[in-house]
């Protein structure tokens, strides 16, 4: 069904695997379209209680696919490509944040640029002890994207976000845990099994309540307390 990703449902978990290992799972436009389609399928599937996003082989995601940039078409061609790529990046990230299912990023290797963005947009993240996290955008001469101006500062705070972005600092797995980018770090030999277990536990939970909490957390931090508590009581009443 898909060319750039793999998709399956197991134990209530919709597993989306970026399957471009020759290019460190850098996301092509086709891969983003397919990942978005897979998320839509997961949302419509009543047997699915959680989503897990991971990468094939030894990388999570090395950002966007630089090979697709039409360098022979001049500046206008490059800009046109980024406009199209950004459209699909934005739709994918919006879906991860808004889908009424818990989303787990299972970071099995490097998460650079857009790979970091995918990790930050997910509700929970676990990683292997050999995972690495970096912004990467400035090193290739472009501004940061993939919603990091929304997610990175919220998760690590302004000072650490600035340090990571402005110095292109690479975080080890233990540093990513300390900074709050991931929830847990597992030994590489056990990673797939442990990540799948976390995803299965999420899938076994009360999905409708998880969806309420997810929606509230994303909205509530920008609202006054009076508005937050009003929405919370509405969720309580809807859940009983």
C-alpha positions in Angstrom: 0.0 0.0 0.0 2.9 2.4 0.8 6.3 2.9 -0.8 8.1 5.2 1.7 6.6 4.0 5.0 5.4 0.8 6.5 2.1 0.5 8.4 0.6 -2.1 10.5 -1.8 -2.5 13.5 -0.7 -4.7 16.3 -2.1 -5.0 19.8 -4.2 -1.9 19.2 -1.1 0.1 18.1 -0.9 1.7 14.7 2.8 1.4 13.9 4.1 3.9 11.3 7.7 3.2 10.2 9.6 5.6 8.0 11.1 3.2 5.6 13.9 5.1 3.7 17.0 3.7 5.5 19.3 4.4 2.6 18.8 8.1 3.3 18.7 7.9 7.1 14.9 8.0 6.8 14.9 11.6 5.6 11.3 12.4 4.6 10.5 12.9 1.0 7.2 14.6 0.0 5.8 11.2 -0.8 6.8 9.9 2.6 5.0 12.8 4.3 1.8 12.2 2.2 1.9 8.5 3.1 2.5 9.2 6.8 -0.5 11.6 6.9 -2.6 9.0 5.1 -1.6 6.4 7.7 -2.5 8.7 10.5 -5.9 9.2 8.9 -6.4 5.4 8.7 -5.4 5.0 12.3 -7.9 7.7 13.4 -10.7 5.9 11.5 -9.8 2.4 12.8 -11.8 1.7 16.0 -9.3 -1.1 16.9 -6.5 1.5 17.2 -5.8 3.0 20.7 -2.4 4.5 20.1 0.1 5.4 17.3 3.8 4.7 17.3 6.1 6.4 14.9 9.6 5.0 14.3 12.3 4.6 11.7 13.6 1.6 9.8 17.0 0.1 10.7 19.3 2.4 12.6 17.9 5.9 12.1 14.7 7.6 13.2 14.6 10.6 10.8 17.3 12.8 9.3 14.8 15.7 8.5 13.6 16.4 5.0 15.1 14.8 1.8 17.7 17.2 0.5 17.9 15.2 -2.7 14.5 16.5 -3.8 15.6 20.1 -3.9 15.7 21.2 -7.6 19.1 23.0 -7.5 19.2 23.4 -11.3 16.0 25.5 -11.3 17.4 28.5 -9.5 16.1 30.3 -6.4 12.5 30.2 -7.6 12.6 26.5 -8.1 14.0 26.0 -4.6 11.4 28.2 -3.1 8.6 26.4 -5.0 9.8 23.1 -3.7 9.9 24.4 -0.1 6.4 25.7 -0.4 5.1 22.3 -1.4 7.3 20.4 1.2 6.2 22.8 3.9 2.5 22.2 3.1 2.9 18.5 3.7 5.2 18.9 6.8 2.6 21.2 8.3 -0.3 18.9 7.7 1.7 16.0 9.1 2.7 17.8 12.3 -0.8 19.3 12.8 -2.2 15.8 12.5 0.2 14.3 15.1 -0.8 17.1 17.5 -4.6 17.0 16.8 -5.3 13.3 16.3 -7.4 12.1 19.2 -5.0 9.3 20.0 -1.8 9.2 22.0 1.2 9.3 19.7 4.5 7.8 20.8 7.8 8.6 19.0 10.1 5.6 19.2 13.4 7.2 18.4 15.7 4.4 17.3 18.6 6.5 16.1 19.4 10.0 14.8 16.6 12.6 15.0 17.8 15.6 13.1 15.9 18.7 11.9 12.5 17.4 11.0 13.2 14.2 12.9 13.5 16.4 16.0 10.3 18.2 15.1 8.4 14.8 14.8 9.8 13.8 18.2 8.7 17.1 19.8 5.2 17.0 18.3 4.5 13.5 19.6 2.8 13.1 23.0 5.5 10.8 24.4 9.0 9.8 23.2 11.3 7.0 24.1 14.7 6.4 22.5 17.6 4.0 22.3 20.8 4.8 24.1 22.5 5.5 20.8 20.0 8.1 19.7 21.1 11.7 18.9 19.1 14.8 18.6 20.1 18.0 16.8 18.4 21.0 15.1 20.6 21.0 11.9 18.7 23.7 10.0 21.3 26.5 10.4 24.1 24.1 9.3 22.4 23.8 5.9 21.6 27.5 5.7 17.9 27.6 6.3 15.6 28.8 9.1 14.2 26.4 11.6 10.8 24.8 10.9 8.7 21.7 11.7 6.9 23.7 14.4 10.0 23.8 16.7 9.2 27.5 17.5 6.0 26.0 19.0 7.3 22.8 20.6 11.0 23.2 21.5 10.6 26.1 23.8 7.6 24.5 25.5 9.4 21.3 26.2 13.0 22.5 27.1 12.5 26.2 28.0 13.7 29.3 26.2 17.4 29.2 27.3 18.0 25.6 26.3 16.0 26.0 23.1 18.2 28.9 22.2 21.4 26.9 23.0 20.3 24.0 21.0 19.2 26.0 18.0 21.9 28.7 17.9 24.9 26.4 18.5 23.5 23.4 16.7 24.2 21.4 19.8 23.9 17.6 19.5 22.2 16.0 22.4 23.0 12.4 23.5 20.2 10.2 24.6 20.9 10.9 28.3 21.0 14.6 27.7 17.7 14.4 25.8 16.2 12.6 28.8 17.6 15.3 31.1 16.2 18.1 29.0 12.7 16.5 28.8 12.8 15.7 25.0 12.3 12.0 25.7 10.5 10.2 28.6 12.7 7.2 28.8 16.0 5.7 27.3 16.3 2.0 26.7 19.4 -0.1 25.8 19.6 -0.6 22.1 19.2 -4.4 22.2 15.9 -4.1 24.1 14.6 -1.0 22.4 12.1 -2.3 19.9 10.5 -4.6 22.5 10.4 -1.9 25.2 9.0 0.8 22.9 6.3 -1.6 21.6 5.3 -2.3 25.2 4.9 1.4 26.1 2.8 1.8 23.0 0.6 -1.2 23.8 0.1 0.2 27.4 -1.1 3.5 25.9 -3.4 1.7 23.5 -4.9 -0.3 26.4 -5.8 3.0 28.2 -9.0 5.0 28.0 -8.5 6.6 24.6 -11.3 9.1 24.9 -9.9 10.5 28.1 -6.4 10.5 26.7 -7.7 12.5 23.8 -9.3 15.0 26.1 -6.1 15.5 28.1 -4.0 15.9 24.9 -6.3 18.5 23.5 -6.4 20.4 26.9 -2.7 20.4 27.3 -2.0 21.9 23.9 -4.6 24.6 24.4 -4.6 25.2 28.1 -1.1 26.6 28.5 -2.1 29.7 26.4 -5.4 30.3 28.2 -6.2 32.1 31.4 -7.1 29.8 34.3 -10.8 30.7 34.1 -11.0 29.5 30.5 -8.9 26.3 31.3 -11.1 25.3 34.2 -14.3 25.8 32.2 -13.1 23.5 29.4 -11.9 21.0 32.0 -15.3 20.7 33.7 -16.9 20.3 30.3 -14.6 17.4 29.6 -15.4 15.9 33.0 -19.1 16.1 32.4 -18.6 14.6 28.9 -16.6 11.7 30.3 -19.1 10.5 32.9 
